[in-house]
Amino acid sequence: MNFLKPISISLSPNTEKDDVRTAFKLLFQPWLWIAGDSPQQGEEDKSSSSPFAAARELEEVFKNYLGAGHAVSFNSGRSAAMAIFSSLDLEKGDEVLLQSFTCNAAVNPIVWAGLKPVYVDCDEKTFNIDIEDLKKKITPQTKAVMVQHTFGKPAEMDDILKICQQYNLILIEDCAHSLGASYHGKKVGTFGKAAFFSFSRDKVISSVYGGMALTDDPELGKRIREYQEKAGFPSYFWVKQQLLHPVLMNWLILPTYRFPGKYFLILFQWLHILSKAVHWKEKRAKRPGYFPKRLPNALAVLALKQFGKLERFNNHRRGVAEFYIKELSNSKYSIPDAEYCKDSIFLRFSVSHPKAREIIRQAWRKNLLIGDWYTIPIAPYDTKLEKVHYLLGCCPEAEDLSRETLNLPTHINISEKEAKIIVDFLKPWK
C-alpha cells in the first residue's frame, strides 16, 4: 500500500486512467469545451451534427436507459433541480417537503426558485424520509414532495406515492445518489412528475460537475428544455477548472496526499485553479453565478464515457457492500439490512456507531479518508442552517444520525484488499 496516497471516499473517486486521459486531451482542445462533436460520431456524420452533439447524445442514452420521455442536461444537479422547480406551476412561497439529513445542494434550488423548504425527519435504518413524519408535515400550503434516495438506497415509493395521490402533491425524485438503483424492479427516477440526477465528483458517475432533469410529462419537458436554452453555458474558465480536476487529482494530489498533496489541493482551490464542490455562497443559500447553466460539451464527453461504465461501477459497489455486510455483522455498527438494500447501488456504504466522529478522526490520521456525510442535518458542516430554513430540533432523528453516521467507500478504485484494511481498522470499535 502507498502510505502517501489515501484510501479515499471522495476526491474524484470514480475516475480511471482513460477518464483522466480524456480530460487531459480536452484541456488542449478548447474549441470543444462549450460546443463540439459527439465522441461516438464518425467523420461522415460531423458536417450535419448538432454543435452540442455530446450533450444531446448523453440525453438520449440517459432517456433510453430510464425509459423516460424527456431528459435535459445541465451543468449540475442543482441546475437541473432548479429548472424543474422553476418549470412547475408553483407560486412563490409554496411549500416543498424534503427530508433532512441531506446537502444544501438539494435545498438551495427550492429556495432559489422562490419556494419554501419544509423538513421531514428521516428513518434511522434507511436514512430515507420518514413516512409518518411526512404525513404530519403536510399543510394546505404544501404543493410538492422531494424524495431523496439516500446513499443509493431507494425510498419506500409505494407509501410515498399513496400520500402524494391522497393530498394531490407533486412528487420530485432526488436521484443524485442513486443512478441505476431500483424499487421493486423499477428504476428510481421514474416514479414522480420529474427527477434530477447529479454527475458531481463523488457521485455514481462523474464529469466533475453535471446533471440531468428527467420527466415523462410532455409539457413539463418542453418547459425544462426552454429553461435550459435560456440558461446559457458556463464560462471557459469554469470548464477548464473542471477538466483540470481529474488530471491534478490523479497525477499529483492523490499520489502524494499525505504530504504535500492535500496542501496542493488547498492552494489550487485558493488560487481558483480548481473549484470547490460547494461554493461559500451556497452555505448561505445564495446562488453562485455558474448556476443554472447548460452542460458544456467537454463535460458531456466525460459523462458519456462514465455512463458506459455504469453497470460495472454499480456491480462493483454491490460487491464491496456485500463484503462490508459480512465483515461487520454482529457488531456495534448498525449496518443496512441486506434484504432492504437488494436494489441499492451503495454510492457509499453507510453505518451508524455511537463513536462515529472519533472513528472518522482516527481513520483520517491513518490516511483512511472514510466519509462523514452528513455531520449536520443540512450539510456541509458550515452551512448556515437558518438561511436554508432549518430549525434545530425539528428533525431529531436526522440530528442524531448526523452525529453517529460514517460512510465507507465502495467506488471502482476500492479493491477488496483495501476494503479489508478499512474493516481491520474498524474492528477495535466492534
Summary of the structure (lengths in Angstrom):
residues: 430
radius of gyration: 20.6
end to end distance: 24.2
largest distance: 63.0
contacts: 1556
relative contact order: 0.18
helix: 47%
strand: 15%
